Amino acid sequence: MSTNIRLMRLGKKKAPYYRVVVAHSRNARDGAYIESLGTYRPVESSDQILINVARFDEWIKMGAIPSQTVKQLVSKARVAV
């Protein structure tokens, strides 16, 4: 079972809101997911990034593959803490 850590888009048109999720690689972008790790709101005055870094690290140890965008967001979240 190949799992990915990626963004799931929510919100309305021109006001995106993303959820960082662990999902099976074959599921659709906004389809079913295994676990939600946090949120990302790019439209806020300052990019609001809330990610459970401990759970992210556990999923990486189990073999989940993060997307490039999620890698960047997690690095920003680590610096902010």
Residue frames relative to the residue before (quaternion, step in Angstrom):
aa qw qx qy qz dx dy dz
M 1.0000 0.0000 0.0000 0.0000 0.00 0.00 0.00
S 0.1769 -0.7931 0.5781 0.0741 3.56 -0.54 1.16
T 0.0783 -0.8084 0.5832 0.0144 3.56 -0.67 1.10
N 0.1897 -0.7657 0.6083 0.0878 3.51 -1.17 0.74
I 0.2540 -0.6933 0.6421 0.2062 3.54 -1.25 0.48
R 0.1673 0.8036 -0.5390 0.1887 3.55 -0.47 1.22
L 0.5795 -0.5841 0.4442 0.3545 3.54 -1.35 0.06
M 0.1763 -0.7363 0.6458 0.0985 3.53 -1.18 0.75
R 0.3085 -0.7919 0.5004 0.1654 3.59 -0.57 1.14
L 0.0078 -0.7574 0.6522 -0.0285 3.51 -1.03 0.97
G 0.5803 0.6013 -0.4184 0.3557 3.58 -1.24 -0.08
K 0.5431 -0.6217 0.4545 0.3346 3.50 -1.32 -0.05
K 0.7399 -0.4040 0.2910 0.4524 3.53 -1.31 0.06
K 0.8463 0.0950 -0.1370 0.5059 3.57 -0.95 1.04
A 0.7073 0.3202 -0.2649 0.5718 3.60 1.25 0.38
P 0.0165 0.8544 -0.5191 0.0182 3.59 0.58 1.11
Y 0.0784 -0.7325 0.6759 0.0211 3.48 -1.32 0.61
Y 0.1269 -0.8298 0.5420 0.0385 3.57 -0.62 1.07
R 0.2094 -0.7279 0.6391 0.1336 3.53 -1.23 0.63
V 0.3167 -0.7216 0.5830 0.1975 3.59 -0.90 0.94
V 0.0339 0.8341 -0.5430 0.0915 3.58 -0.49 1.22
V 0.3437 -0.6566 0.6208 0.2557 3.51 -1.37 0.36
A 0.0789 0.8115 -0.5678 0.1132 3.57 -0.62 1.14
H 0.5749 -0.5436 0.4729 0.3879 3.53 -1.27 0.41
S 0.5741 -0.6464 0.3810 0.3278 3.57 -0.92 0.86
R 0.6942 0.4817 -0.2859 0.4520 3.62 1.10 -0.52
N 0.5334 0.6230 -0.4144 0.3945 3.60 1.23 -0.17
A 0.5902 -0.5780 0.4360 0.3572 3.56 -1.22 0.57
R 0.6958 -0.4852 0.3318 0.4128 3.57 -1.24 0.46
D 0.7924 0.2413 -0.1168 0.5479 3.58 0.90 -0.93
G 0.4319 0.7259 -0.4341 0.3131 3.57 1.24 0.42
A 0.8034 -0.2611 0.2183 0.4886 3.51 -1.27 -0.53
Y 0.0701 -0.7895 0.6088 0.0347 3.54 -1.16 0.65
I 0.5486 -0.6331 0.4496 0.3098 3.56 -1.26 0.45
E 0.7975 -0.1096 0.1228 0.5804 3.58 0.83 -1.01
S 0.3287 -0.7112 0.5862 0.2064 3.55 -1.15 0.69
L 0.2206 -0.8133 0.5314 0.0866 3.58 -0.77 1.08
G 0.7934 -0.2109 0.1447 0.5523 3.60 1.16 -0.33
T 0.4219 -0.6894 0.5321 0.2521 3.52 -1.35 -0.23
Y 0.1108 -0.7584 0.6390 0.0641 3.52 -1.35 0.40
R 0.0481 -0.7918 0.6087 -0.0138 3.56 -0.75 1.13
P 0.1856 -0.8392 0.5019 0.0969 3.62 -0.09 1.24
V 0.6576 0.5447 -0.3111 0.4172 3.61 1.15 -0.49
E 0.4895 0.6626 -0.4328 0.3659 3.60 1.22 -0.31
S 0.6919 -0.4805 0.3275 0.4279 3.59 -1.22 0.36
S 0.7430 0.0696 -0.0762 0.6612 3.56 1.06 -0.74
D 0.5653 -0.6206 0.4047 0.3626 3.58 -0.79 0.97
Q 0.2169 -0.7976 0.5546 0.0957 3.55 -0.50 1.20
I 0.0208 0.8019 -0.5925 0.0747 3.57 -0.53 1.23
L 0.0525 0.7765 -0.6232 0.0770 3.57 -0.66 1.16
I 0.1540 0.7927 -0.5675 0.1611 3.58 -0.32 1.28
N 0.3838 -0.6862 0.5710 0.2362 3.55 -1.02 0.86
V 0.2404 -0.8263 0.4966 0.1131 3.56 0.02 1.35
A 0.6084 0.5584 -0.3603 0.4339 3.61 1.05 -0.68
R 0.6752 0.4684 -0.2908 0.4900 3.61 0.92 -0.87
F 0.5884 0.5624 -0.3574 0.4580 3.59 1.10 -0.71
D 0.6770 0.4940 -0.2911 0.4614 3.59 0.86 -0.96
E 0.6316 0.5266 -0.3339 0.4607 3.60 1.03 -0.74
W 0.6649 0.4942 -0.3074 0.4681 3.59 0.97 -0.82
I 0.6105 0.5356 -0.3470 0.4691 3.59 1.07 -0.68
K 0.6510 0.5141 -0.3123 0.4629 3.60 0.99 -0.84
M 0.6784 0.4767 -0.2859 0.4805 3.58 1.13 -0.66
G 0.6481 -0.5676 0.3082 0.4034 3.60 1.25 -0.03
A 0.4208 0.6943 -0.4873 0.3217 3.61 1.19 0.19
I 0.2953 -0.7588 0.5614 0.1477 3.57 -1.07 0.80
P 0.2603 -0.7837 0.5399 0.1629 3.63 -0.56 1.08
S 0.4905 -0.6240 0.5098 0.3319 3.56 -1.17 0.56
Q 0.6724 -0.5013 0.3524 0.4152 3.57 -1.24 0.35
T 0.6512 0.5189 -0.3139 0.4563 3.59 0.97 -0.85
V 0.6570 0.5044 -0.3136 0.4643 3.58 0.94 -0.84
K 0.6009 0.5512 -0.3580 0.4548 3.61 1.03 -0.71
Q 0.6730 0.4932 -0.2924 0.4673 3.58 0.92 -0.90
L 0.6587 0.5111 -0.3099 0.4571 3.59 0.96 -0.84
V 0.6580 0.5030 -0.3106 0.4664 3.58 0.97 -0.83
S 0.6374 0.5105 -0.3416 0.4653 3.60 0.98 -0.70
K 0.6353 0.5046 -0.3221 0.4878 3.61 1.07 -0.69
A 0.6515 0.5148 -0.3127 0.4613 3.59 1.01 -0.82
R 0.6348 0.5235 -0.3323 0.4610 3.62 1.02 -0.73
V 0.6637 0.4982 -0.3064 0.4663 3.61 0.98 -0.81
A 0.6564 0.5332 -0.3062 0.4371 3.59 1.01 -0.83
V 0.6654 0.4887 -0.3065 0.4738 3.62 1.12 -0.58
